[in-house]
Amino acid sequence: MASLTVYVSRAELVEDLVASFRRGGCAARRTGPRSCSVDHSAAVDEREARIEVAFFVRAWRTRHGRVRALLTP
């Protein structure tokens, strides 16, 4: 499966997002000042990975107030 990329509006939160993905069992790494890549290897396919990562990002955003996030393939 291909890695998914998440872009966030606040660069200071990228490391927190990466750590959250890792605690959730995903492989994640920072890829830029406002981005990280994530691999959800437990997902059955790319569609499931995208749905679950999107859900995870929405939950993460609720803990961080005014932050925007964009998930791309």
All heavy atoms as TSV, in Angstrom:
chain	resi	resn	atom	element	x	y	z
A	1	MET	N	N	0.828	-1.188	0.000
A	1	MET	CA	C	0.000	0.000	0.000
A	1	MET	C	C	0.872	1.250	0.000
A	1	MET	O	O	1.921	1.269	0.631
A	1	MET	CB	C	-0.871	0.021	1.247
A	1	MET	CG	C	-2.215	-0.608	1.028
A	1	MET	SD	S	-3.276	-0.448	2.464
A	1	MET	CE	C	-2.698	-1.842	3.405
A	2	ALA	N	N	0.384	2.252	-0.655
A	2	ALA	CA	C	1.104	3.525	-0.715
A	2	ALA	C	C	0.932	4.292	0.591
A	2	ALA	O	O	-0.081	4.166	1.267
A	2	ALA	CB	C	0.563	4.359	-1.868
A	3	SER	N	N	1.924	5.075	0.927
A	3	SER	CA	C	1.838	5.939	2.101
A	3	SER	C	C	0.837	7.053	1.838
A	3	SER	O	O	0.665	7.492	0.706
A	3	SER	CB	C	3.198	6.571	2.402
A	3	SER	OG	O	4.128	5.605	2.752
A	4	LEU	N	N	0.202	7.506	2.895
A	4	LEU	CA	C	-0.676	8.661	2.827
A	4	LEU	C	C	0.098	9.841	3.400
A	4	LEU	O	O	0.917	9.678	4.310
A	4	LEU	CB	C	-1.941	8.425	3.642
A	4	LEU	CG	C	-2.820	7.285	3.146
A	4	LEU	CD1	C	-3.888	6.954	4.178
A	4	LEU	CD2	C	-3.465	7.657	1.828
A	5	THR	N	N	-0.157	11.026	2.884
A	5	THR	CA	C	0.493	12.228	3.380
A	5	THR	C	C	-0.547	13.107	4.056
A	5	THR	O	O	-1.645	13.284	3.532
A	5	THR	CB	C	1.175	13.001	2.238
A	5	THR	OG1	O	2.147	12.146	1.630
A	5	THR	CG2	C	1.869	14.256	2.752
A	6	VAL	N	N	-0.176	13.637	5.208
A	6	VAL	CA	C	-1.041	14.555	5.931
A	6	VAL	C	C	-0.314	15.887	6.034
A	6	VAL	O	O	0.838	15.952	6.467
A	6	VAL	CB	C	-1.375	14.036	7.347
A	6	VAL	CG1	C	-2.300	15.006	8.068
A	6	VAL	CG2	C	-2.000	12.652	7.282
A	7	TYR	N	N	-0.981	16.950	5.594
A	7	TYR	CA	C	-0.474	18.317	5.717
A	7	TYR	C	C	-1.270	19.008	6.815
A	7	TYR	O	O	-2.499	18.885	6.853
A	7	TYR	CB	C	-0.658	19.088	4.406
A	7	TYR	CG	C	0.132	18.513	3.265
A	7	TYR	CD1	C	-0.423	17.569	2.409
A	7	TYR	CD2	C	1.448	18.912	3.043
A	7	TYR	CE1	C	0.310	17.028	1.367
A	7	TYR	CE2	C	2.185	18.384	2.001
A	7	TYR	CZ	C	1.607	17.439	1.171
A	7	TYR	OH	O	2.348	16.912	0.139
A	8	VAL	N	N	-0.589	19.719	7.706
A	8	VAL	CA	C	-1.273	20.436	8.779
A	8	VAL	C	C	-0.951	21.922	8.702
A	8	VAL	O	O	0.101	22.318	8.195
A	8	VAL	CB	C	-0.913	19.873	10.177
A	8	VAL	CG1	C	-1.394	18.443	10.319
A	8	VAL	CG2	C	0.564	19.957	10.453
A	9	SER	N	N	-1.851	22.735	9.215
A	9	SER	CA	C	-1.687	24.183	9.116
A	9	SER	C	C	-0.715	24.739	10.151
A	9	SER	O	O	-0.251	25.869	10.002
A	9	SER	CB	C	-3.048	24.874	9.269
A	9	SER	OG	O	-3.628	24.551	10.524
A	10	ARG	N	N	-0.409	23.976	11.168
A	10	ARG	CA	C	0.497	24.452	12.223
A	10	ARG	C	C	1.708	23.525	12.315
A	10	ARG	O	O	1.628	22.418	12.829
A	10	ARG	CB	C	-0.240	24.523	13.550
A	10	ARG	CG	C	-1.343	25.577	13.523
A	10	ARG	CD	C	-2.191	25.604	14.751
A	10	ARG	NE	N	-1.410	25.635	15.977
A	10	ARG	CZ	C	-1.936	25.328	17.166
A	10	ARG	NH1	N	-3.204	24.994	17.281
A	10	ARG	NH2	N	-1.172	25.367	18.237
A	11	ALA	N	N	2.845	24.011	11.837
A	11	ALA	CA	C	4.068	23.201	11.776
A	11	ALA	C	C	4.479	22.651	13.137
A	11	ALA	O	O	5.016	21.545	13.226
A	11	ALA	CB	C	5.210	24.030	11.184
A	12	GLU	N	N	4.210	23.397	14.196
A	12	GLU	CA	C	4.627	22.953	15.530
A	12	GLU	C	C	3.862	21.714	16.016
A	12	GLU	O	O	4.255	21.094	17.009
A	12	GLU	CB	C	4.487	24.094	16.557
A	12	GLU	CG	C	3.072	24.484	16.908
A	12	GLU	CD	C	2.443	25.507	15.975
A	12	GLU	OE1	O	2.978	25.769	14.884
A	12	GLU	OE2	O	1.387	26.044	16.360
A	13	LEU	N	N	2.816	21.311	15.302
A	13	LEU	CA	C	2.031	20.142	15.714
A	13	LEU	C	C	2.367	18.872	14.928
A	13	LEU	O	O	1.831	17.805	15.232
A	13	LEU	CB	C	0.542	20.442	15.594
A	13	LEU	CG	C	0.007	21.493	16.560
A	13	LEU	CD1	C	-1.466	21.765	16.284
A	13	LEU	CD2	C	0.220	21.055	17.997
A	14	VAL	N	N	3.230	18.964	13.937
A	14	VAL	CA	C	3.527	17.787	13.108
A	14	VAL	C	C	4.119	16.659	13.949
A	14	VAL	O	O	3.703	15.506	13.825
A	14	VAL	CB	C	4.446	18.139	11.922
A	14	VAL	CG1	C	4.857	16.881	11.163
A	14	VAL	CG2	C	3.763	19.118	10.993
A	15	GLU	N	N	5.064	16.952	14.813
A	15	GLU	CA	C	5.681	15.904	15.626
A	15	GLU	C	C	4.660	15.242	16.548
A	15	GLU	O	O	4.712	14.036	16.774
A	15	GLU	CB	C	6.866	16.441	16.429
A	15	GLU	CG	C	8.071	16.764	15.576
A	15	GLU	CD	C	8.605	15.581	14.776
A	15	GLU	OE1	O	8.529	14.426	15.247
A	15	GLU	OE2	O	9.092	15.812	13.657
A	16	ASP	N	N	3.720	16.020	17.071
A	16	ASP	CA	C	2.670	15.451	17.902
A	16	ASP	C	C	1.798	14.498	17.090
A	16	ASP	O	O	1.425	13.417	17.572
A	16	ASP	CB	C	1.811	16.560	18.510
A	16	ASP	CG	C	0.729	16.004	19.406
A	16	ASP	OD1	O	1.045	15.639	20.555
A	16	ASP	OD2	O	-0.426	15.907	18.938
A	17	LEU	N	N	1.481	14.881	15.854
A	17	LEU	CA	C	0.687	14.016	14.988
A	17	LEU	C	C	1.440	12.726	14.677
A	17	LEU	O	O	0.868	11.629	14.750
A	17	LEU	CB	C	0.312	14.747	13.699
A	17	LEU	CG	C	-0.506	13.957	12.682
A	17	LEU	CD1	C	-1.815	13.454	13.283
A	17	LEU	CD2	C	-0.763	14.803	11.439
A	18	VAL	N	N	2.717	12.827	14.362
A	18	VAL	CA	C	3.539	11.645	14.086
A	18	VAL	C	C	3.545	10.718	15.302
A	18	VAL	O	O	3.338	9.499	15.181
A	18	VAL	CB	C	4.981	12.047	13.685
A	18	VAL	CG1	C	5.915	10.850	13.689
A	18	VAL	CG2	C	4.975	12.723	12.320
A	19	ALA	N	N	3.754	11.273	16.481
A	19	ALA	CA	C	3.769	10.464	17.703
A	19	ALA	C	C	2.415	9.804	17.939
A	19	ALA	O	O	2.349	8.635	18.352
A	19	ALA	CB	C	4.159	11.330	18.900
A	20	SER	N	N	1.340	10.522	17.650
A	20	SER	CA	C	0.000	9.950	17.816
A	20	SER	C	C	-0.230	8.784	16.867
A	20	SER	O	O	-0.794	7.759	17.263
A	20	SER	CB	C	-1.063	11.033	17.590
A	20	SER	OG	O	-0.987	12.022	18.585
A	21	PHE	N	N	0.188	8.938	15.620
A	21	PHE	CA	C	0.069	7.829	14.674
A	21	PHE	C	C	0.850	6.621	15.175
A	21	PHE	O	O	0.356	5.493	15.133
A	21	PHE	CB	C	0.600	8.222	13.291
A	21	PHE	CG	C	-0.371	8.967	12.431
A	21	PHE	CD1	C	0.004	10.159	11.826
A	21	PHE	CD2	C	-1.650	8.488	12.196
A	21	PHE	CE1	C	-0.874	10.848	11.005
A	21	PHE	CE2	C	-2.539	9.170	11.382
A	21	PHE	CZ	C	-2.155	10.357	10.785
A	22	ARG	N	N	2.049	6.843	15.651
A	22	ARG	CA	C	2.881	5.733	16.132
A	22	ARG	C	C	2.246	5.039	17.327
A	22	ARG	O	O	2.255	3.809	17.405
A	22	ARG	CB	C	4.276	6.238	16.470
A	22	ARG	CG	C	5.066	6.613	15.231
A	22	ARG	CD	C	6.414	7.170	15.584
A	22	ARG	NE	N	7.170	7.503	14.376
A	22	ARG	CZ	C	8.216	8.298	14.367
A	22	ARG	NH1	N	8.672	8.821	15.498
A	22	ARG	NH2	N	8.831	8.560	13.237
A	23	ARG	N	N	1.689	5.816	18.257
A	23	ARG	CA	C	0.993	5.206	19.399
A	23	ARG	C	C	-0.201	4.386	18.940
A	23	ARG	O	O	-0.572	3.409	19.579
A	23	ARG	CB	C	0.547	6.283	20.386
A	23	ARG	CG	C	1.651	6.828	21.246
A	23	ARG	CD	C	1.122	7.692	22.388
A	23	ARG	NE	N	0.315	8.819	21.940
A	23	ARG	CZ	C	0.792	10.006	21.588
A	23	ARG	NH1	N	2.107	10.227	21.633
A	23	ARG	NH2	N	-0.005	10.970	21.204
A	24	GLY	N	N	-0.787	4.777	17.826
A	24	GLY	CA	C	-1.930	4.060	17.272
A	24	GLY	C	C	-1.542	2.857	16.422
A	24	GLY	O	O	-2.402	2.202	15.841
A	25	GLY	N	N	-0.258	2.563	16.319
A	25	GLY	CA	C	0.191	1.386	15.589
A	25	GLY	C	C	0.534	1.615	14.133
A	25	GLY	O	O	0.774	0.668	13.389
A	26	CYS	N	N	0.573	2.870	13.711
A	26	CYS	CA	C	0.929	3.185	12.328
A	26	CYS	C	C	2.400	3.602	12.255
A	26	CYS	O	O	2.944	4.149	13.207
A	26	CYS	CB	C	0.077	4.341	11.812
A	26	CYS	SG	S	-1.674	3.954	11.661
A	27	ALA	N	N	3.006	3.351	11.119
A	27	ALA	CA	C	4.346	3.878	10.858
A	27	ALA	C	C	4.166	5.293	10.328
A	27	ALA	O	O	3.353	5.527	9.428
A	27	ALA	CB	C	5.063	3.013	9.836
A	28	ALA	N	N	4.883	6.240	10.912
A	28	ALA	CA	C	4.753	7.636	10.487
A	28	ALA	C	C	6.090	8.336	10.613
A	28	ALA	O	O	6.910	7.982	11.458
A	28	ALA	CB	C	3.699	8.344	11.338
A	29	ARG	N	N	6.281	9.330	9.732
A	29	ARG	CA	C	7.505	10.134	9.808
A	29	ARG	C	C	7.224	11.515	9.236
A	29	ARG	O	O	6.369	11.688	8.359
A	29	ARG	CB	C	8.657	9.475	9.056
A	29	ARG	CG	C	8.474	9.392	7.561
A	29	ARG	CD	C	9.643	8.685	6.881
A	29	ARG	NE	N	9.436	8.613	5.459
A	29	ARG	CZ	C	9.778	9.557	4.589
A	29	ARG	NH1	N	10.382	10.642	4.998
A	29	ARG	NH2	N	9.540	9.413	3.306
A	30	ARG	N	N	7.947	12.473	9.749
A	30	ARG	CA	C	7.829	13.842	9.250
A	30	ARG	C	C	8.462	13.895	7.867
A	30	ARG	O	O	9.543	13.365	7.657
A	30	ARG	CB	C	8.533	14.801	10.204
A	30	ARG	CG	C	8.311	16.239	9.843
A	30	ARG	CD	C	8.920	17.193	10.854
A	30	ARG	NE	N	8.275	18.493	10.713
A	30	ARG	CZ	C	7.917	19.260	11.706
A	30	ARG	NH1	N	8.140	18.893	12.944
A	30	ARG	NH2	N	7.330	20.416	11.473
A	31	THR	N	N	7.798	14.557	6.929
A	31	THR	CA	C	8.325	14.659	5.574
A	31	THR	C	C	8.591	16.097	5.149
A	31	THR	O	O	9.158	16.327	4.094
A	31	THR	CB	C	7.366	14.010	4.561
A	31	THR	OG1	O	6.075	14.612	4.691
A	31	THR	CG2	C	7.268	12.513	4.790
A	32	GLY	N	N	8.160	17.044	5.955
A	32	GLY	CA	C	8.360	18.453	5.633
A	32	GLY	C	C	7.982	19.312	6.813
A	32	GLY	O	O	7.574	18.795	7.854
A	33	PRO	N	N	8.071	20.610	6.670
A	33	PRO	CA	C	7.777	21.494	7.797
A	33	PRO	C	C	6.337	21.371	8.298
A	33	PRO	O	O	6.074	21.550	9.473
A	33	PRO	CB	C	8.034	22.896	7.258
A	33	PRO	CG	C	8.531	22.756	5.878
A	33	PRO	CD	C	8.494	21.327	5.482
A	34	ARG	N	N	5.425	21.043	7.388
A	34	ARG	CA	C	4.008	20.929	7.765
A	34	ARG	C	C	3.386	19.613	7.305
A	34	ARG	O	O	2.174	19.538	7.129
A	34	ARG	CB	C	3.216	22.085	7.159
A	34	ARG	CG	C	3.609	23.427	7.707
A	34	ARG	CD	C	2.839	24.531	7.026
A	34	ARG	NE	N	3.334	25.821	7.443
A	34	ARG	CZ	C	2.725	26.600	8.339
A	34	ARG	NH1	N	1.604	26.212	8.881
A	34	ARG	NH2	N	3.254	27.748	8.667
A	35	SER	N	N	4.202	18.582	7.127
A	35	SER	CA	C	3.645	17.327	6.600
A	35	SER	C	C	4.301	16.097	7.210
A	35	SER	O	O	5.414	16.148	7.726
A	35	SER	CB	C	3.797	17.277	5.078
A	35	SER	OG	O	5.170	17.272	4.730
A	36	CYS	N	N	3.561	14.995	7.117
A	36	CYS	CA	C	4.096	13.696	7.520
A	36	CYS	C	C	3.481	12.633	6.621
A	36	CYS	O	O	2.442	12.833	5.999
A	36	CYS	CB	C	3.797	13.407	8.991
A	36	CYS	SG	S	2.065	13.169	9.405
A	37	SER	N	N	4.164	11.493	6.553
A	37	SER	CA	C	3.606	10.357	5.822
A	37	SER	C	C	3.224	9.305	6.846
A	37	SER	O	O	3.826	9.205	7.919
A	37	SER	CB	C	4.602	9.798	4.802
A	37	SER	OG	O	5.670	9.162	5.473
A	38	VAL	N	N	2.207	8.545	6.510
A	38	VAL	CA	C	1.715	7.514	7.425
A	38	VAL	C	C	1.395	6.248	6.631
A	38	VAL	O	O	0.870	6.309	5.519
A	38	VAL	CB	C	0.489	8.021	8.222
A	38	VAL	CG1	C	-0.653	8.416	7.323
A	38	VAL	CG2	C	0.028	6.991	9.232
A	39	ASP	N	N	1.774	5.120	7.205
A	39	ASP	CA	C	1.453	3.804	6.637
A	39	ASP	C	C	0.619	3.052	7.653
A	39	ASP	O	O	1.047	2.860	8.796
A	39	ASP	CB	C	2.736	3.011	6.353
A	39	ASP	CG	C	3.573	3.652	5.275
A	39	ASP	OD1	O	3.036	3.853	4.174
A	39	ASP	OD2	O	4.749	3.955	5.543
A	40	HIS	N	N	-0.550	2.633	7.225
A	40	HIS	CA	C	-1.445	1.874	8.103
A	40	HIS	C	C	-1.435	0.425	7.613
A	40	HIS	O	O	-2.300	-0.007	6.868
A	40	HIS	CB	C	-2.837	2.480	8.056
A	40	HIS	CG	C	-3.832	1.842	8.966
A	40	HIS	ND1	N	-3.500	0.969	9.966
A	40	HIS	CD2	C	-5.178	1.976	9.024
A	40	HIS	CE1	C	-4.589	0.584	10.595
A	40	HIS	NE2	N	-5.621	1.182	10.033
A	41	SER	N	N	-0.428	-0.309	8.005
A	41	SER	CA	C	-0.221	-1.661	7.477
A	41	SER	C	C	-1.275	-2.661	7.944
A	41	SER	O	O	-1.435	-3.718	7.333
A	41	SER	CB	C	1.177	-2.168	7.847
A	41	SER	OG	O	1.323	-2.200	9.249
A	42	ALA	N	N	-2.018	-2.353	8.997
A	42	ALA	CA	C	-3.057	-3.270	9.473
A	42	ALA	C	C	-4.333	-3.187	8.633
A	42	ALA	O	O	-5.207	-4.052	8.740
A	42	ALA	CB	C	-3.378	-2.986	10.940
A	43	ALA	N	N	-4.425	-2.168	7.792
A	43	ALA	CA	C	-5.618	-2.018	6.946
A	43	ALA	C	C	-5.643	-3.109	5.875
A	43	ALA	O	O	-4.603	-3.545	5.384
A	43	ALA	CB	C	-5.619	-0.645	6.282
A	44	VAL	N	N	-6.832	-3.528	5.520
A	44	VAL	CA	C	-7.015	-4.572	4.515
A	44	VAL	C	C	-6.614	-4.093	3.128
A	44	VAL	O	O	-6.033	-4.850	2.344
A	44	VAL	CB	C	-8.483	-5.055	4.510
A	44	VAL	CG1	C	-8.740	-6.058	3.404
A	44	VAL	CG2	C	-8.848	-5.636	5.864
A	45	ASP	N	N	-6.922	-2.835	2.830
A	45	ASP	CA	C	-6.595	-2.273	1.523
A	45	ASP	C	C	-6.430	-0.757	1.652
A	45	ASP	O	O	-6.578	-0.196	2.735
A	45	ASP	CB	C	-7.659	-2.635	0.480
A	45	ASP	CG	C	-9.065	-2.203	0.867
A	45	ASP	OD1	O	-9.225	-1.255	1.668
A	45	ASP	OD2	O	-10.029	-2.813	0.372
A	46	GLU	N	N	-6.135	-0.112	0.528
A	46	GLU	CA	C	-5.889	1.339	0.553
A	46	GLU	C	C	-7.130	2.126	0.948
A	46	GLU	O	O	-7.028	3.138	1.635
A	46	GLU	CB	C	-5.353	1.806	-0.796
A	46	GLU	CG	C	-3.923	1.359	-1.013
A	46	GLU	CD	C	-3.284	1.962	-2.252
A	46	GLU	OE1	O	-3.586	3.123	-2.570
A	46	GLU	OE2	O	-2.481	1.258	-2.875
A	47	ARG	N	N	-8.297	1.654	0.531
A	47	ARG	CA	C	-9.540	2.345	0.886
A	47	ARG	C	C	-9.729	2.335	2.402
A	47	ARG	O	O	-10.023	3.366	3.006
A	47	ARG	CB	C	-10.727	1.675	0.197
A	47	ARG	CG	C	-12.053	2.337	0.509
A	47	ARG	CD	C	-13.204	1.643	-0.234
A	47	ARG	NE	N	-14.463	2.267	0.056
A	47	ARG	CZ	C	-15.213	1.975	1.116
A	47	ARG	NH1	N	-14.813	1.064	1.984
A	47	ARG	NH2	N	-16.358	2.599	1.323
A	48	GLU	N	N	-9.555	1.183	3.011
A	48	GLU	CA	C	-9.704	1.096	4.466
A	48	GLU	C	C	-8.646	1.951	5.173
A	48	GLU	O	O	-8.946	2.642	6.149
A	48	GLU	CB	C	-9.600	-0.350	4.939
A	48	GLU	CG	C	-9.769	-0.491	6.443
A	48	GLU	CD	C	-9.693	-1.923	6.900
A	48	GLU	OE1	O	-10.740	-2.588	6.880
A	48	GLU	OE2	O	-8.581	-2.363	7.273
A	49	ALA	N	N	-7.430	1.935	4.677
A	49	ALA	CA	C	-6.357	2.740	5.275
A	49	ALA	C	C	-6.736	4.214	5.237
A	49	ALA	O	O	-6.590	4.924	6.234
A	49	ALA	CB	C	-5.043	2.495	4.545
A	50	ARG	N	N	-7.224	4.672	4.106
A	50	ARG	CA	C	-7.586	6.088	3.962
A	50	ARG	C	C	-8.725	6.464	4.902
A	50	ARG	O	O	-8.680	7.510	5.556
A	50	ARG	CB	C	-7.965	6.380	2.516
A	50	ARG	CG	C	-8.235	7.834	2.264
A	50	ARG	CD	C	-8.386	8.100	0.768
A	50	ARG	NE	N	-8.604	9.489	0.524
A	50	ARG	CZ	C	-7.662	10.427	0.522
A	50	ARG	NH1	N	-6.426	10.101	0.755
A	50	ARG	NH2	N	-7.958	11.691	0.293
A	51	ILE	N	N	-9.731	5.618	4.998
A	51	ILE	CA	C	-10.872	5.888	5.887
A	51	ILE	C	C	-10.411	5.960	7.339
A	51	ILE	O	O	-10.770	6.881	8.078
A	51	ILE	CB	C	-11.963	4.812	5.707
A	51	ILE	CG1	C	-12.647	4.984	4.349
A	51	ILE	CG2	C	-12.983	4.868	6.844
A	51	ILE	CD1	C	-13.539	3.816	3.958
A	52	GLU	N	N	-9.608	4.991	7.756
A	52	GLU	CA	C	-9.173	4.949	9.151
A	52	GLU	C	C	-8.208	6.080	9.495
A	52	GLU	O	O	-8.289	6.670	10.574
A	52	GLU	CB	C	-8.582	3.584	9.477
A	52	GLU	CG	C	-9.653	2.513	9.471
A	52	GLU	CD	C	-9.157	1.158	9.916
A	52	GLU	OE1	O	-7.981	1.008	10.305
A	52	GLU	OE2	O	-9.969	0.219	9.878
A	53	VAL	N	N	-7.310	6.403	8.586
A	53	VAL	CA	C	-6.382	7.515	8.833
A	53	VAL	C	C	-7.159	8.832	8.870
A	53	VAL	O	O	-6.896	9.688	9.720
A	53	VAL	CB	C	-5.236	7.535	7.801
A	53	VAL	CG1	C	-4.440	8.831	7.882
A	53	VAL	CG2	C	-4.325	6.329	8.011
A	54	ALA	N	N	-8.125	9.001	7.989
A	54	ALA	CA	C	-8.941	10.222	7.994
A	54	ALA	C	C	-9.702	10.350	9.318
A	54	ALA	O	O	-9.762	11.443	9.904
A	54	ALA	CB	C	-9.915	10.217	6.824
A	55	PHE	N	N	-10.253	9.259	9.807
A	55	PHE	CA	C	-10.947	9.269	11.093
A	55	PHE	C	C	-9.979	9.645	12.215
A	55	PHE	O	O	-10.281	10.460	13.081
A	55	PHE	CB	C	-11.585	7.907	11.366
A	55	PHE	CG	C	-12.268	7.827	12.686
A	55	PHE	CD1	C	-13.539	8.349	12.860
A	55	PHE	CD2	C	-11.636	7.238	13.770
A	55	PHE	CE1	C	-14.167	8.285	14.092
A	55	PHE	CE2	C	-12.258	7.167	15.008
A	55	PHE	CZ	C	-13.525	7.702	15.165
A	56	PHE	N	N	-8.792	9.064	12.190
A	56	PHE	CA	C	-7.773	9.342	13.193
A	56	PHE	C	C	-7.401	10.820	13.186
A	56	PHE	O	O	-7.286	11.446	14.246
A	56	PHE	CB	C	-6.544	8.472	12.919
A	56	PHE	CG	C	-5.495	8.563	13.986
A	56	PHE	CD1	C	-5.469	7.648	15.026
A	56	PHE	CD2	C	-4.535	9.554	13.958
A	56	PHE	CE1	C	-4.513	7.729	16.017
A	56	PHE	CE2	C	-3.577	9.652	14.941
A	56	PHE	CZ	C	-3.564	8.734	15.979
A	57	VAL	N	N	-7.204	11.378	11.995
A	57	VAL	CA	C	-6.832	12.794	11.878
A	57	VAL	C	C	-7.945	13.685	12.430
A	57	VAL	O	O	-7.679	14.655	13.142
A	57	VAL	CB	C	-6.472	13.163	10.425
A	57	VAL	CG1	C	-6.344	14.676	10.246
A	57	VAL	CG2	C	-5.187	12.463	10.012
A	58	ARG	N	N	-9.199	13.358	12.127
A	58	ARG	CA	C	-10.315	14.158	12.667
A	58	ARG	C	C	-10.313	14.125	14.190
A	58	ARG	O	O	-10.510	15.152	14.846
A	58	ARG	CB	C	-11.651	13.654	12.119
A	58	ARG	CG	C	-11.940	14.143	10.721
A	58	ARG	CD	C	-13.389	13.903	10.312
A	58	ARG	NE	N	-13.777	12.506	10.338
A	58	ARG	CZ	C	-13.597	11.636	9.359
A	58	ARG	NH1	N	-13.002	12.025	8.238
A	58	ARG	NH2	N	-13.999	10.399	9.469
A	59	ALA	N	N	-10.093	12.941	14.772
A	59	ALA	CA	C	-10.052	12.831	16.232
A	59	ALA	C	C	-8.871	13.623	16.799
A	59	ALA	O	O	-9.003	14.319	17.814
A	59	ALA	CB	C	-9.960	11.358	16.636
A	60	TRP	N	N	-7.732	13.547	16.163
A	60	TRP	CA	C	-6.546	14.277	16.605
A	60	TRP	C	C	-6.802	15.780	16.574
A	60	TRP	O	O	-6.432	16.507	17.492
A	60	TRP	CB	C	-5.352	13.889	15.721
A	60	TRP	CG	C	-4.102	14.642	16.008
A	60	TRP	CD1	C	-3.178	14.371	16.984
A	60	TRP	CD2	C	-3.634	15.812	15.321
A	60	TRP	NE1	N	-2.163	15.300	16.944
A	60	TRP	CE2	C	-2.420	16.199	15.927
A	60	TRP	CE3	C	-4.118	16.562	14.258
A	60	TRP	CZ2	C	-1.696	17.295	15.499
A	60	TRP	CZ3	C	-3.397	17.665	13.841
A	60	TRP	CH2	C	-2.197	18.012	14.450
A	61	ARG	N	N	-7.450	16.249	15.506
A	61	ARG	CA	C	-7.741	17.683	15.365
A	61	ARG	C	C	-8.608	18.202	16.502
A	61	ARG	O	O	-8.450	19.347	16.927
A	61	ARG	CB	C	-8.439	17.961	14.042
A	61	ARG	CG	C	-7.510	17.939	12.853
A	61	ARG	CD	C	-8.232	18.283	11.564
A	61	ARG	NE	N	-8.834	19.598	11.663
A	61	ARG	CZ	C	-10.022	19.907	11.158
A	61	ARG	NH1	N	-10.744	19.010	10.524
A	61	ARG	NH2	N	-10.494	21.119	11.280
A	62	THR	N	N	-9.529	17.400	17.010
A	62	THR	CA	C	-10.410	17.861	18.089
A	62	THR	C	C	-9.621	18.179	19.356
A	62	THR	O	O	-10.062	18.987	20.173
A	62	THR	CB	C	-11.505	16.830	18.428
A	62	THR	OG1	O	-10.910	15.650	18.940
A	62	THR	CG2	C	-12.373	16.531	17.225
A	63	ARG	N	N	-8.460	17.587	19.518
A	63	ARG	CA	C	-7.629	17.836	20.698
A	63	ARG	C	C	-6.714	19.057	20.516
A	63	ARG	O	O	-6.023	19.428	21.454
A	63	ARG	CB	C	-6.778	16.606	21.019
A	63	ARG	CG	C	-7.590	15.394	21.394
A	63	ARG	CD	C	-6.733	14.266	21.947
A	63	ARG	NE	N	-5.528	13.986	21.202
A	63	ARG	CZ	C	-5.410	13.079	20.229
A	63	ARG	NH1	N	-6.436	12.370	19.860
A	63	ARG	NH2	N	-4.249	12.890	19.629
A	64	HIS	N	N	-6.678	19.633	19.335
A	64	HIS	CA	C	-5.719	20.701	19.060
A	64	HIS	C	C	-6.341	22.003	18.584
A	64	HIS	O	O	-5.644	22.852	18.013
A	64	HIS	CB	C	-4.670	20.206	18.054
A	64	HIS	CG	C	-3.818	19.134	18.631
A	64	HIS	ND1	N	-4.165	17.804	18.537
A	64	HIS	CD2	C	-2.679	19.176	19.341
A	64	HIS	CE1	C	-3.251	17.086	19.160
A	64	HIS	NE2	N	-2.340	17.893	19.658
A	65	GLY	N	N	-7.606	22.170	18.804
A	65	GLY	CA	C	-8.228	23.459	18.493
A	65	GLY	C	C	-8.170	23.836	17.031
A	65	GLY	O	O	-8.515	23.048	16.170
A	66	ARG	N	N	-7.691	25.009	16.787
A	66	ARG	CA	C	-7.727	25.583	15.439
A	66	ARG	C	C	-6.553	25.099	14.591
A	66	ARG	O	O	-5.574	25.818	14.398
A	66	ARG	CB	C	-7.746	27.088	15.527
A	66	ARG	CG	C	-8.993	27.624	16.210
A	66	ARG	CD	C	-8.954	29.117	16.359
A	66	ARG	NE	N	-8.694	29.765	15.086
A	66	ARG	CZ	C	-9.590	30.421	14.369
A	66	ARG	NH1	N	-10.817	30.515	14.818
A	66	ARG	NH2	N	-9.258	30.990	13.229
A	67	VAL	N	N	-6.677	23.882	14.101
A	67	VAL	CA	C	-5.673	23.338	13.180
A	67	VAL	C	C	-6.410	22.690	12.016
A	67	VAL	O	O	-7.434	22.042	12.203
A	67	VAL	CB	C	-4.721	22.329	13.879
A	67	VAL	CG1	C	-5.468	21.142	14.416
A	67	VAL	CG2	C	-3.591	21.898	12.951
A	68	ARG	N	N	-5.921	22.927	10.832
A	68	ARG	CA	C	-6.497	22.292	9.641
A	68	ARG	C	C	-5.564	21.171	9.217
A	68	ARG	O	O	-4.352	21.238	9.416
A	68	ARG	CB	C	-6.642	23.306	8.515
A	68	ARG	CG	C	-7.714	24.341	8.794
A	68	ARG	CD	C	-7.899	25.282	7.617
A	68	ARG	NE	N	-6.633	25.793	7.072
A	68	ARG	CZ	C	-6.138	26.987	7.338
A	68	ARG	NH1	N	-6.764	27.804	8.138
A	68	ARG	NH2	N	-4.996	27.360	6.812
A	69	ALA	N	N	-6.145	20.153	8.614
A	69	ALA	CA	C	-5.336	19.027	8.121
A	69	ALA	C	C	-5.916	18.555	6.801
A	69	ALA	O	O	-7.136	18.549	6.599
A	69	ALA	CB	C	-5.345	17.891	9.137
A	70	LEU	N	N	-5.033	18.181	5.894
A	70	LEU	CA	C	-5.411	17.694	4.580
A	70	LEU	C	C	-4.727	16.362	4.360
A	70	LEU	O	O	-3.497	16.240	4.513
A	70	LEU	CB	C	-4.973	18.694	3.500
A	70	LEU	CG	C	-5.150	18.260	2.050
A	70	LEU	CD1	C	-6.633	18.130	1.723
A	70	LEU	CD2	C	-4.473	19.254	1.122
A	71	LEU	N	N	-5.497	15.353	4.000
A	71	LEU	CA	C	-4.984	14.008	3.745
A	71	LEU	C	C	-4.930	13.787	2.238
A	71	LEU	O	O	-5.906	14.016	1.535
A	71	LEU	CB	C	-5.910	12.986	4.397
A	71	LEU	CG	C	-5.615	11.529	4.208
A	71	LEU	CD1	C	-4.288	11.159	4.851
A	71	LEU	CD2	C	-6.737	10.690	4.806
A	72	THR	N	N	-3.759	13.378	1.741
A	72	THR	CA	C	-3.607	13.117	0.309
A	72	THR	C	C	-3.011	11.714	0.105
A	72	THR	O	O	-2.339	11.203	0.993
A	72	THR	CB	C	-2.686	14.137	-0.366
A	72	THR	OG1	O	-1.389	14.042	0.172
A	72	THR	CG2	C	-3.232	15.550	-0.202
A	73	PRO	N	N	-3.299	11.125	-1.057
A	73	PRO	CA	C	-2.731	9.784	-1.318
A	73	PRO	C	C	-1.232	9.819	-1.522
A	73	PRO	O	O	-0.650	10.830	-1.684
A	73	PRO	CB	C	-3.422	9.350	-2.600
A	73	PRO	CG	C	-4.178	10.498	-3.116
A	73	PRO	CD	C	-4.147	11.581	-2.104
